[in-house]
Amino acid sequence: MTSNILYKIFIFILLLTLISGERTKKASPSTLNKIKELINRKAEREVVQADVGRGLNDAVVEVIRNPDAKHHFDELSVNDPDQYFQGDVELSEKQADKIQEQLLDDLQADEPKSKRKKRKVGKEPLYKRWSREKPISYEFAENIPELTRFKIRDALRIWEQHTCIRFRENGPDIDRLEFYDGGGCSSFVGRAGGTQGISISTPGCDIVGIITHEVGHALGLFHEQARPDQQEHIAVHYGNIPIGRWNNFHPVTGNQADTFLLPYDAGSVMHYGAYGFANDPYRPTISTLDKNLQSTIGQRAGPSFLDFEAINMAYNCLDHCPTLSCTHGGYVNPNDCTKCSCPPGFSGRTCQEVQFSNCGAKIMVSTEPITISTPQFPEYFSSNSYCVWLIQAPPGGKVFLQFTDAFHYQCEDTCDKSYVEVHPGPDFSTTGYRFCCARIPTQQFVSFSNEMLVFHNGWGDQGRGFKATVWSNVASIATILPSPPLPPLTEITYETTTTPSTTTTSALTTPRRITPKKYVPTQPPIPELFIISTSRKVTTAPRITSTTEIVTTTEVATTTSTTTTETTTIEITTIPFTEAPTTPIPQTFFTFPQPTPPQIFKPFTPIVPISPIVPVTTDDCACGPWSIWQDTCSQQCGGCGKRTRRRECTSTDNCRTEDKRPCNFEACPTGTNFLINNGEFHILWKGCCVGLFRSQKGQCTALDEGENPFLRIISSLLTTQDSKKNKNATLPIDSKFH
């Protein structure tokens, strides 16, 4: 009887091997559930020992959801959390085994009488990085619509514009990404090996910001709220979360994640929103310890400045650049080593200037308050309006801001469409305090140094915006200067090959972040295996089309003993605006004319040229072009068949010479158990190839209405007597290992 059971299990494993091909093998549902149970147990212990005892949540749990706020849409709005780790993360078999080992070690090490030592997972890390020497190959499954493909390409382009990472559609590598519609939004973390899927369901996940989130996972980013230093920045209200969902909020350990000493960023595209998995939808599951950041968390407009910096540090994108002194939290631009990548709100070679905007300014304040407001206030601001104010106090002074009068923006749980953002410094690389809806912030904001940034974003619905007074505690002459003109823009051209890198692999060292004037040293390359856990804020700079052209420039200058006025009219993509006078105005508030705003697209920053010295996109595969896809599917039904295309390559070690796509997903006629055609042999299950399942519409799909199909197959292979004889074959979760 035992040999019969082993034979059946062997046949089942063989079938799984035949259908898996070169795809990344996901952890089984039972393994995933066990990991979640272990994390829930660990979280329960920690809640009893720390969270409940310290009373921290008592101070922040009083935050009540604005009843007028719309639910903010993200990947958790689409996914079935039972299918994923931490809401949207896929785990490979190896990753799941290692996480399970570590959790068992941690739980048993916490036992008073346990003599077991914690295993150092860092010696064999869970997550691998991609090679920076060549672009990451990716492709689309047939069930991805063309419009969604355009959005995916936009999301990849955002990562390319701000990092040294490059992507190549239909690239040659065996390790590659495949975008497919798996019914949700999900991704593996890092390079899992083989063809690893990123599920982008349409509709639902086909939003550029959500796609950048999933691609961030594939590049190695974990969720921001899961950082090891979580409790220093947020409070998780486990009392408002079902116990079965606690695993989604538990931080990863330092053995699994590296923050690269980057600050925690509430505005990261990798951060959960405030109300995910809540029992009571009017009370948060996450509260920021700094209450002014509560409406900042959860944005899905796009990667933040620190999201980009995390990837640049993890992939050593600055190795080829000389040291450059960057101010206001900037760092050397990996795509142009002659200048800095600047946080939103700043521009210039070393981030010394205020970022261009059509309605902002650089203001030197004094003790006498002056007023700033959104365009046309108290009337509705224009769609896609964008303003940046850099407010400076005299040396040794501080900037004060108080909102007054009406306050009106689009109302959602997370402010990432239309909102005002106040950033008191001193590290402007993080995301500031965002406010929306119609509740005016009543607190008085004070800068940490002598600078404060204020943003107005009108990317969503129109509103009245805000009006505020600003002043300093140190007397001076108040002046207002318009933001500098937008520099000429150049479209990035993505070459298929560039100069190869001579970087060698060595042990990881993490440079300490210096703020506000940061000198970024050249750091050694990261080891081949790693995991990242950090993130950053949505880019707030406007995107302007690459066909920018200065059409006319007229200058009128008067030489007098009083003032000199210069007027410049510039036409950008045929939409004119007039630059305000540049002469300082002593002690009086200058009212700027309201120009017609240039066209703004979210969430891009101005496109910059790529320096040819970036060591990326080398291709070791010398291959000819792909042939066309075969018109004939190898099988007529069941989803077992494949269409094939081929090409010739000089090397077949790391280069794909054959590409296959599944086809003919109509279920085979009832009673068909085998397919033997074209040299292929397939076993069918209810008319579908083993591994696929028949839907109510007669289609063969990868989903089986939420059931665990593989356990059902195993159950059908085993007899009742087999089950009785082997009912004690599995160990309970609490079993001790020695």
Secondary structure as the mmCIF struct_conf table of DSSP 4:
data_model
#
loop_
_struct_conf.conf_type_id
_struct_conf.id
_struct_conf.beg_label_comp_id
_struct_conf.beg_label_asym_id
_struct_conf.beg_label_seq_id
_struct_conf.end_label_comp_id
_struct_conf.end_label_asym_id
_struct_conf.end_label_seq_id
HELX_RH_AL_P HELX_RH_AL_P1 THR A 2 SER A 20
TURN_TY1_P TURN_TY1_P1 GLY A 21 GLU A 22
STRN STRN1 ARG A 23 ARG A 23
HELX_LH_PP_P HELX_LH_PP_P1 THR A 24 LYS A 25
STRN STRN2 LYS A 26 LYS A 26
HELX_LH_PP_P HELX_LH_PP_P2 ALA A 27 SER A 28
HELX_RH_AL_P HELX_RH_AL_P2 PRO A 29 GLU A 46
HELX_RH_PI_P HELX_RH_PI_P1 VAL A 47 ASP A 51
HELX_RH_AL_P HELX_RH_AL_P3 VAL A 52 ARG A 54
TURN_TY1_P TURN_TY1_P2 GLY A 55 GLY A 55
HELX_RH_AL_P HELX_RH_AL_P4 LEU A 56 VAL A 60
TURN_TY1_P TURN_TY1_P3 VAL A 61 GLU A 62
TURN_TY1_P TURN_TY1_P4 PRO A 67 ASP A 68
HELX_LH_PP_P HELX_LH_PP_P3 ALA A 69 ALA A 69
STRN STRN3 LYS A 70 LYS A 70
HELX_LH_PP_P HELX_LH_PP_P4 HIS A 71 PHE A 73
HELX_RH_3T_P HELX_RH_3T_P1 GLU A 75 SER A 77
TURN_TY1_P TURN_TY1_P5 VAL A 78 VAL A 78
HELX_RH_3T_P HELX_RH_3T_P2 PRO A 81 GLN A 83
BEND BEND1 TYR A 84 TYR A 84
STRN STRN4 PHE A 85 PHE A 85
TURN_TY1_P TURN_TY1_P6 GLN A 86 ASP A 88
STRN STRN5 VAL A 89 GLU A 90
STRN STRN6 SER A 92 SER A 92
HELX_RH_AL_P HELX_RH_AL_P5 GLU A 93 ALA A 109
TURN_TY1_P TURN_TY1_P7 ASP A 110 ASP A 110
BEND BEND2 GLU A 111 GLU A 111
TURN_TY1_P TURN_TY1_P8 PRO A 112 LYS A 113
HELX_LH_PP_P HELX_LH_PP_P5 ARG A 116 ARG A 119
HELX_RH_3T_P HELX_RH_3T_P3 VAL A 121 LYS A 123
BEND BEND3 GLU A 124 GLU A 124
BEND BEND4 LEU A 126 LEU A 126
STRN STRN7 LYS A 128 LYS A 128
HELX_LH_PP_P HELX_LH_PP_P6 ARG A 129 SER A 131
TURN_TY1_P TURN_TY1_P9 ARG A 132 GLU A 133
BEND BEND5 LYS A 134 LYS A 134
HELX_LH_PP_P HELX_LH_PP_P7 PRO A 135 PRO A 135
STRN STRN8 ILE A 136 PHE A 140
TURN_TY1_P TURN_TY1_P10 GLU A 142 ASN A 143
BEND BEND6 ILE A 144 ILE A 144
HELX_RH_AL_P HELX_RH_AL_P6 GLU A 146 HIS A 162
BEND BEND7 THR A 163 CYS A 164
STRN STRN9 PHE A 167 GLU A 169
TURN_TY1_P TURN_TY1_P11 ASN A 170 ASN A 170
BEND BEND8 PRO A 172 PRO A 172
STRN STRN10 ASP A 173 ASP A 173
BEND BEND9 ILE A 174 ASP A 175
STRN STRN11 ARG A 176 TYR A 180
BEND BEND10 GLY A 183 GLY A 184
STRN STRN12 CYS A 185 PHE A 188
BEND BEND11 VAL A 189 GLY A 190
STRN STRN13 ARG A 191 ARG A 191
BEND BEND12 GLY A 193 GLY A 194
STRN STRN14 THR A 195 ILE A 200
TURN_TY1_P TURN_TY1_P12 THR A 202 CYS A 205
HELX_RH_AL_P HELX_RH_AL_P7 VAL A 208 LEU A 219
TURN_TY1_P TURN_TY1_P13 GLY A 220 GLY A 220
STRN STRN15 LEU A 221 LEU A 221
HELX_RH_3T_P HELX_RH_3T_P4 GLU A 224 ALA A 226
BEND BEND13 ARG A 227 ARG A 227
TURN_TY1_P TURN_TY1_P14 PRO A 228 ASP A 229
HELX_RH_3T_P HELX_RH_3T_P5 GLN A 230 GLU A 232
TURN_TY1_P TURN_TY1_P15 HIS A 233 HIS A 233
STRN STRN16 ILE A 234 VAL A 236
HELX_RH_3T_P HELX_RH_3T_P6 TYR A 238 ASN A 240
BEND BEND14 ILE A 241 ILE A 241
HELX_RH_3T_P HELX_RH_3T_P7 ILE A 243 ASN A 248
TURN_TY1_P TURN_TY1_P16 PHE A 249 PHE A 249
HELX_LH_PP_P HELX_LH_PP_P8 HIS A 250 THR A 253
TURN_TY1_P TURN_TY1_P17 GLY A 254 GLN A 256
STRN STRN17 ASP A 258 ASP A 258
TURN_TY1_P TURN_TY1_P18 PHE A 260 LEU A 261
HELX_LH_PP_P HELX_LH_PP_P9 LEU A 262 TYR A 264
TURN_TY1_P TURN_TY1_P19 ALA A 266 GLY A 267
TURN_TY1_P TURN_TY1_P20 VAL A 269 MET A 270
BEND BEND15 HIS A 271 HIS A 271
BEND BEND16 ALA A 274 TYR A 275
TURN_TY1_P TURN_TY1_P21 GLY A 276 PHE A 277
BEND BEND17 ASN A 279 ASP A 280
TURN_TY1_P TURN_TY1_P22 PRO A 281 TYR A 282
BEND BEND18 ARG A 283 ARG A 283
BEND BEND19 THR A 285 THR A 285
STRN STRN18 ILE A 286 THR A 288
BEND BEND20 LEU A 289 ASP A 290
HELX_RH_3T_P HELX_RH_3T_P8 LYS A 291 LEU A 293
TURN_TY1_P TURN_TY1_P23 GLN A 294 GLY A 298
BEND BEND21 ALA A 301 GLY A 302
HELX_RH_AL_P HELX_RH_AL_P8 PHE A 305 ALA A 314
TURN_TY1_P TURN_TY1_P24 TYR A 315 HIS A 320
BEND BEND22 CYS A 321 CYS A 321
HELX_LH_PP_P HELX_LH_PP_P10 PRO A 322 THR A 323
STRN STRN19 SER A 325 CYS A 326
TURN_TY1_P TURN_TY1_P25 HIS A 328 GLY A 329
STRN STRN20 TYR A 331 VAL A 332
TURN_TY1_P TURN_TY1_P26 PRO A 334 ASN A 335
TURN_TY1_P TURN_TY1_P27 CYS A 337 THR A 338
BEND BEND23 LYS A 339 LYS A 339
STRN STRN21 CYS A 340 SER A 341
TURN_TY1_P TURN_TY1_P28 PRO A 344 GLY A 345
STRN STRN22 PHE A 346 SER A 347
BEND BEND24 GLY A 348 GLY A 348
TURN_TY1_P TURN_TY1_P29 ARG A 349 THR A 350
BEND BEND25 CYS A 351 CYS A 351
STRN STRN23 GLU A 353 VAL A 354
HELX_LH_PP_P HELX_LH_PP_P11 GLN A 355 PHE A 356
BEND BEND26 ASN A 358 CYS A 359
STRN STRN24 ALA A 361 MET A 364
BEND BEND27 THR A 367 GLU A 368
STRN STRN25 ILE A 370 SER A 373
TURN_TY1_P TURN_TY1_P30 PRO A 375 PRO A 378
BEND BEND28 GLU A 379 GLU A 379
HELX_LH_PP_P HELX_LH_PP_P12 TYR A 380 SER A 382
TURN_TY1_P TURN_TY1_P31 SER A 383 ASN A 384
STRN STRN26 TYR A 386 GLN A 392
HELX_LH_PP_P HELX_LH_PP_P13 ALA A 393 PRO A 394
TURN_TY1_P TURN_TY1_P32 PRO A 395 GLY A 396
STRN STRN27 VAL A 399 HIS A 408
STRN STRN28 GLU A 412 GLU A 412
BEND BEND29 ASP A 413 THR A 414
BEND BEND30 LYS A 417 LYS A 417
STRN STRN29 SER A 418 HIS A 423
BEND BEND31 PRO A 426 PRO A 426
TURN_TY1_P TURN_TY1_P33 PHE A 428 SER A 429
BEND BEND32 THR A 430 THR A 430
STRN STRN30 TYR A 433 PHE A 435
TURN_TY1_P TURN_TY1_P34 CYS A 437 ALA A 438
BEND BEND33 GLN A 443 GLN A 443
HELX_LH_PP_P HELX_LH_PP_P14 GLN A 444 GLN A 444
STRN STRN31 PHE A 445 VAL A 446
BEND BEND34 PHE A 448 ASN A 450
STRN STRN32 GLU A 451 GLY A 458
BEND BEND35 TRP A 459 ASP A 461
STRN STRN33 GLY A 465 SER A 472
BEND BEND36 ASN A 473 VAL A 474
STRN STRN34 THR A 479 PRO A 482
HELX_LH_PP_P HELX_LH_PP_P15 SER A 483 PRO A 488
BEND BEND37 THR A 496 THR A 496
HELX_LH_PP_P HELX_LH_PP_P16 THR A 499 SER A 501
HELX_LH_PP_P HELX_LH_PP_P17 PRO A 511 ARG A 513
BEND BEND38 PRO A 516 LYS A 517
STRN STRN35 LYS A 518 TYR A 519
HELX_LH_PP_P HELX_LH_PP_P18 PRO A 524 PRO A 527
BEND BEND39 GLU A 528 GLU A 528
STRN STRN36 LEU A 529 LEU A 529
STRN STRN37 ILE A 532 ILE A 532
HELX_LH_PP_P HELX_LH_PP_P19 LYS A 537 THR A 539
BEND BEND40 ALA A 541 ALA A 541
HELX_LH_PP_P HELX_LH_PP_P20 PRO A 542 PRO A 542
STRN STRN38 ARG A 543 ARG A 543
TURN_TY1_P TURN_TY1_P35 SER A 546 THR A 547
BEND BEND41 SER A 561 THR A 562
STRN STRN39 THR A 569 ILE A 572
TURN_TY1_P TURN_TY1_P36 THR A 573 THR A 574
STRN STRN40 ILE A 575 THR A 578
HELX_LH_PP_P HELX_LH_PP_P21 GLU A 579 PRO A 581
BEND BEND42 THR A 583 THR A 583
TURN_TY1_P TURN_TY1_P37 PRO A 586 GLN A 587
BEND BEND43 THR A 588 THR A 588
HELX_LH_PP_P HELX_LH_PP_P22 PHE A 589 PRO A 593
HELX_LH_PP_P HELX_LH_PP_P23 PRO A 595 GLN A 599
STRN STRN41 PHE A 601 PHE A 601
TURN_TY1_P TURN_TY1_P38 LYS A 602 PRO A 603
HELX_LH_PP_P HELX_LH_PP_P24 PHE A 604 ILE A 607
HELX_LH_PP_P HELX_LH_PP_P25 PRO A 609 SER A 611
TURN_TY1_P TURN_TY1_P39 PRO A 612 ILE A 613
STRN STRN42 CYS A 623 CYS A 623
HELX_LH_PP_P HELX_LH_PP_P26 PRO A 625 GLN A 630
BEND BEND44 ASP A 631 THR A 632
BEND BEND45 SER A 634 CYS A 637
TURN_TY1_P TURN_TY1_P40 GLY A 638 GLY A 639
STRN STRN43 GLY A 641 ARG A 646
STRN STRN44 CYS A 649 CYS A 649
BEND BEND46 THR A 650 THR A 650
BEND BEND47 ASP A 653 ASN A 654
STRN STRN45 CYS A 655 CYS A 655
BEND BEND48 THR A 657 THR A 657
STRN STRN46 GLU A 658 CYS A 663
STRN STRN47 GLU A 666 GLU A 666
HELX_LH_PP_P HELX_LH_PP_P27 ALA A 667 PRO A 669
TURN_TY1_P TURN_TY1_P41 THR A 670 GLY A 671
STRN STRN48 PHE A 674 ASN A 677
TURN_TY1_P TURN_TY1_P42 ASN A 678 GLY A 679
STRN STRN49 GLU A 680 TRP A 685
TURN_TY1_P TURN_TY1_P43 LYS A 686 GLY A 687
STRN STRN50 CYS A 688 CYS A 689
TURN_TY1_P TURN_TY1_P44 VAL A 690 GLY A 691
STRN STRN51 PHE A 693 ARG A 694
TURN_TY1_P TURN_TY1_P45 GLN A 696 LYS A 697
BEND BEND49 GLY A 698 GLY A 698
STRN STRN52 GLN A 699 GLN A 699
STRN STRN53 CYS A 700 THR A 701
BEND BEND50 ALA A 702 ALA A 702
TURN_TY1_P TURN_TY1_P46 GLU A 705 GLY A 706
HELX_RH_AL_P HELX_RH_AL_P9 PRO A 709 LEU A 717
BEND BEND51 LEU A 718 LEU A 718
HELX_RH_AL_P HELX_RH_AL_P10 THR A 720 LYS A 725
TURN_TY1_P TURN_TY1_P47 ASN A 726 ASN A 728
BEND BEND52 THR A 730 THR A 730
HELX_LH_PP_P HELX_LH_PP_P28 LEU A 731 PRO A 732
TURN_TY1_P TURN_TY1_P48 ILE A 733 ASP A 734
#
